[in-house]
Amino acid sequence: MSEYQTSPLNIKSWAEEDRPREKLIRRGRSSLTDAELLGILIGTGIKNMTAIDLAKLILQSVGNDLNNLAKLTVKDLSKFKGIGEAKAINIVAALELGRRRKETETLKAPKLFASKLIYDFMKPYLLDLPHEEFWVLILSQALELIRAEKISSGGITGTVADPRMIFKLAIEHLGSSIILVHNHPSGNLKPSIADLNLTRKLVEAGKFLDINVQDHLIFANDGYYSFLDKGEI
């Protein structure tokens, strides 16, 4: 090998106490510096520079600011000696996962403990619809939304709700309770005999499965009818 060629410095060749992977396992991920975490992603260094040295160099170029690091593209990172396209892709992918996690954390699940909150939540889905739709909202024990699912879509005067499908979804998503919602395109908020019978049937089935039917909302553009508020549940 020519003296001018570079020789990769693999993390495995370091003394055990200096290996960031082993440090992570022994002491936990929070014990590692930003450079050590980035060094794990880089994996190998070049002659006279370890992976952590390369990581420090990259971090220095962005003022040691992880937000600025996340703005670097594969092309930007590949300009650093020892960072090829594959390593640059690893870094970009890891930072994107971190960004997505942060984004997910800020989108807190709504807590649907009152009929007005349910009505407002459903507006984007049901407002101005010319046909009926039946939805189920699956909630956690703390009444936080786990999932909103359209069960069926029908005509102007009605739709079909299959109790088996409703409780199957609740069980699959580990729901503690459910809220039923369907709209009346006519604007009439009075529940039909079919609405009353279905609600009672689902309430009884929920008791057997230990899944509480929290409420059933009839949705219209200018208001709503809550079975819970009216003492029907």
Secondary structure, 3 states (H helix, E strand, C coil): CCCCCCCCCEHHHCCHHHCHHHHHHHHCHHHCCHHHHHHHHHCECECCECHHHHHHHHHHHCCCCHHHHCCCCHHHHCCCCCCCHHHHHHHHHHHHHHHHHHHHHHCCCCECCCHHHHHHHHHHHHCCCCCCEEEEEEECCCCEEEEEEEEEECCCCCCCCCHHHHHHHHHHCCCCEEEEEEECCCCCCCCCHHHHHHHHHHHHHHHHHCCEEEEEEEEECCEEEECCCCCCC
